[in-house]
Amino acid sequence: MYNLLIGGAAGQGIDTTVAILEKLLKRSGYNVFTVRDFMSRVRGGHNFSLLRFGNEPIFSHSNTLDGIVALDEQTVELHKDELKEDGLILCDSKLAISDSRAISIGMDAMAKELGNVKSSGSIAVGVILKLFGETLSGVEDVLSNAVKPQYLASNLKAVQEGYNAVQERFPHLEGKYGDWMLISGTKAVALGAIAAGLRFYTAYPMSPSTGILEAIAAVADEADIVVEQAEDEIGAINMAIGSSYAGARAMTGTSGGGFSLMVEALGLSGMAEIPLVVIDVQRPGPVTGLPTRTEQSDLKFVISASQGEFPRMVIALRNSKDAFYQTMRAFNLAEKYQIPVIILSDQYIGDASATVMPFDPKKVQIAEPLEQHAGKDEYLRYKYTNSGISPRLIPGQTKHLVIIDSDEHDEKGWITESSEVRTKMVDKRMKKLEGLDRELQEPEFIGSDSFVTLIIGWGSTWGPISEAIALLNKDEDGKYAALVFGDVYPLPDKLLQEKAKQAKRIINVEQNATGQLAGLIREKTGIVCSGSILKYDGRQISGEEIANMIQKGEIK
């Protein structure tokens, strides 16, 4: 397995170079995992991507580098200590890099001679392919989708020039993932929504959720979806609720700051019992925080968002596979129980590219959009039922009047201040939680059945925790296991209760400062974690970091 860092300033073409490389490596059969670390600025600063590839499963990033592709001197200074002794630094000969591992090539000068000064990135691609024992097969296909037609020939020539400039350095690995997909979490969410029957998507652009809006908008005509860029997040969620009331499967997306504005309307979805899917792609807060970084600090917020009490579902995405299937499932649960379902992602999951098996929408059964009102009886939109789910009709498609209200209401939907009706309506709505409890998916168990230490995590810590368990069990003979939650509210606790009895210690790993999942577990089950590994600097924790902290006893 190899790990490359491509770094430089914003505006130097890092994203394009990485996108070309990861596609070529995936075509060669490699499992590929790419994460992006970038500043909230158009030009300048220090940006980099970590491109990891190999012929075995990859779940996360690594900070141990086989190579650095440096577009500026700062990249070398910041990351040279992460580079292996036998690693390499690929840089332009005009940079003053005094490191014995440096391979200095006049890429900018070569690009100028080729008549395309912007083709130096393609030269670097050619160099990397040769260094890692790859061929140039598929280069034209990938480049034709990455550059404008008038620049294709010069970029193909640039790749060839780079390829000829060096000798093979690392042995070629035989991969088996050529037929798999390479997709970001953001695009996987968009595909999951479309597969679930999405008909209306609206959002106000907010990093790192904007990619979902862009991905759905790109195929809106083909997929028969209305996409609306709202004037703000309040408008976005209210439009989604209105569309759902009118019969369209609807979704809105944002990050934590935008979700703050959606809170009152979330309560409208709960009170009016209108299906709604909301995705919060988390970033560090509060307020603007770190717009392009990652964190897991919105869990308790979304669980309790909006005043009053009403049922909701919160699902945390663990990887790109989850991003597709859980998004489909979110629509079904929202439709079935007539509740808001909140999906929690984050910048790490959203912007990372991963190799995954092709998605199969048939694995998630699409629920019927409505519970029809049968017979000639009076239609009661909020009829008391044993399940808490009342018959839902679509206005304009029925002879019945479909009344909804944000005030407390009776079975017909008429406003009431009756204490008796209020109690019965709250009980009716909360009965949905009994059905939701039967729908809950237990956390994924990872590691040895004979474990002593149990690690707890949720969402995007799945990848780093998976790799940490492998590292720890390799050194300590199966003493470690983990539970990583996807469904987080209501909290599934059967497997947790079982495994907690065996554990000598329980460690929660979270990307927040307060251990929010650990607090939720303690509140629901009484199970108390022995210690915590918490990271909240805006960068994702790695499996190596988790393993090292546990082995060194660096646990809070």
PyMOL commands that set and color helices and strands:
alter all, ss='L'
color gray80, all
select helices_A, chain A and resi 14-27+73-82+107-113+117-131+139-144+149-164+185-195+210-218+220-223+233-245+256-272+299-304+320-337+347-351+361-363+419-430+432-439+459-476+494-502+516-525+543-552
alter helices_A, ss='H'
color red, helices_A
select strands_A, chain A and resi 2-10+31-37+44-54+65-70+83-92+102-105+181-184+200-203+226-229+250-254+276-282+313-316+340-346+353-356+444-447+453-458+480-485+487-489+505-510+531-534
alter strands_A, ss='S'
color yellow, strands_A
deselect
rebuild
show_as cartoon
